Amino acid sequence: MTIAVMTDTRVQEQVTGQRYSRLLLVFAPFTKPALLEFAPIGICQLAAYIRQELSNTTIKILDYTNLPFSLHNYSQVLRDFQPDIIGVSIITLNAPGGFMVADIAHQILPGVPVIFGGVHAINRQQECLNRGADFISKGDGEPLLLEVMQQGFSRDIQGLIWTDGTMVAPREQTLDIDALPFPAYDLVDMQSYPRFPTWEIIGSRGCPYRCTFCTNHALWDGKIRFRSPSRIVDEIELLHKKYGVMSIQFQDDTINVPRQRGIDICNEIIRRGLHNEMTFAGSLRVNKKLVSQELFDKFYHAGFTYLGFGVESGSQRVLDIMRKDLTPGEIRAAVRMARGAGIKRIMGYLMIANWGEGFTDILKSWWFVITTNIETAFSVCAPFPGTEHRARMLHAGYITDTSDWEQFNITSVTARTDKLSVRQIYVFYAMSILLQLVMATFRHGQSKRTIQKLWLHGKDLLRHKRLG
C-alpha cells in the first residue's frame, strides 16, 4: 500500500511540481467532555489556504469536536481516502485523542507522515514526537504546510520540527493574515454544531499581554497581528448570506486592542446594516486605557448583545501575581459603562486556584460577583504547558512533568497550590459554581450550562475520591 502511494505521488510531482496531493486534517477527539461547541477555525483556515495555492489538492477534514469518534469509521476514512499526509491539530484537552488517532494512522497507513500542530504540540514537542507525531509545525501553519505539500519534508523548511527534535530555524511571523482566504467552512457540516446559527470568527492572532496562566504567549511569542475591519466584516457577511449564520462570536483573545480597533469593527458592521440582521459577542480586556463609553455605545449600536470580561479574580493581590495589569475598580467601571450603553449580557470569567490565592482572596472574588451587576463563569486554573503558572507548580513539586492530560478541563482539579489543598480547591470551586448558578438565575444567564459544569465537577470529585 505504501509503495503504491509513493509511486502515485512521484508521478503527481512530475506533472504538477507538487509532492503531496491528498491531505487529511484531523481535529483530535476529546476523551473527556470539554464543552466546546464550534468548529476549529484553524484547520478550516489551513484547508482554505492550501486549496487556494494548490488547486490540485484534495482535502478532507475530520472534526471530532462535533463528530463522535468511532475506531471503525476513522479507520475506514483512512483506507478510503488514502491521504498522502495527515495533519493533526491538538490542544492539551484533546492531546490523548491526538496520540490515539496518530497511532491508528500509523497502523493502517504505515509510511504516511503525520504532522502535529496546535498549542500542545508546540509546548510538548518531545512528548508528541514520542506519541505519534513524525513532525511538528511551529508558527504560522499555512505557509509551512504549503512548502511541505510542494517539496515534501525538507530540512530547509523553517518552523518544521523533526523527529529528533531539531529545526533549521524558527519561522518568522510575516504572514499577512488579512490576505488569507476565508476558512473552508464547506468542508464541515456547519448546521450540525450545537450553537448554530451562531458561529465564531477570528480577527487577530496573538496577544501582547503575558498573563501567567495563558498559553498564548508561547504560541505567538507575545506578538499580535490583525485582520482589517473590512475583511472581518466581509467574512461575517459571507457567513450570514451563504450559510445562514445569525450570530457571530469573536474568538479573539480581545477585540479592543487597541481600543479604536473595536470601534472600527463596529462602524463597519453598522455601515453595512448587519446590526439590523445579526447579533454579536466578543471578549475584552477592560483596562482603563482600552475601554470608554464611546466603545460600549458602539458595541450596543452594532448589535453586540454579549461581552466577556477577563476578570480572573476579585483580589488585587492575585491579579498582580497573574500579571493581569488590571484592578477590580477598572472592571467595575467597565461593567457600569457597558450597562449604561444597554449591553444585555456581561460575563465575567473568573478562576479558582491561582498561584498565591488563599481563602481570603476567594472571598474577595465572591464579593466582587455579588456586588457587581455581572454574570459569572468560574473555572479552575490548570497548569497548562507553556505557562508560568505551570513552571511555578513544577518548581514547587506540586506536579510532575508527565501529566495526565485527560484530567485537564475547566471542571478538573489537577493539583494543590501553594495556598490550597486539592480538597479545598474542590470545595471552593463547587461553592463558586453554586454562586454562579444563583447569579445566572437572577441575572438571566446560562443556568443550563452552569448546571452542566457542576455535574462534571461532581463526577471529577467522585473519581478523585476513588483514586485517592
Buried (B, 14 or more C-beta within 10 A) or exposed (E): EEEEBEEBBEEBBEEBEBBBBBBBBBBBBBBBBBEBBBBBBBBBBBBBBBBBBBEEBEBBBBBBBBBEBEEEEBBEBBEEBBBBBBBBBBBBBBBBBBBBBBEBBBEBBEEBBBBBBBBBBBBBBEBBBEBBBBBBBBBBBBBBBBBBBBBBBEEEBBBBBBEEEEBBEEBEBEBEBEEBBBBBBBBBEBEEBEEBBBBBBBBBBBBBBBBBBBBBBBBBEEEBBBBBBEBBBBBBBEBBEEBEBEBBBBBBBBBBBBBEBBBBBBBBBBEBEBBEEBBBBBBBBBBEEBBBEBBBBBBBBBBBBBBBBBBBBBBBBBBBBBBBBBBBEBBBBBBBBBBEBEBEBBBBBBBBBBBBBBEEBBEBBBEBBEEBEBBBBBBBBBBBBBBBBBBBBBEEEBBEEEBEBBBBBBBBBBBBBEBBEBBBBBBBBBBBBEBBBBBBEEBEBBBEBBBBBBEBBBEBBEEBEEEE
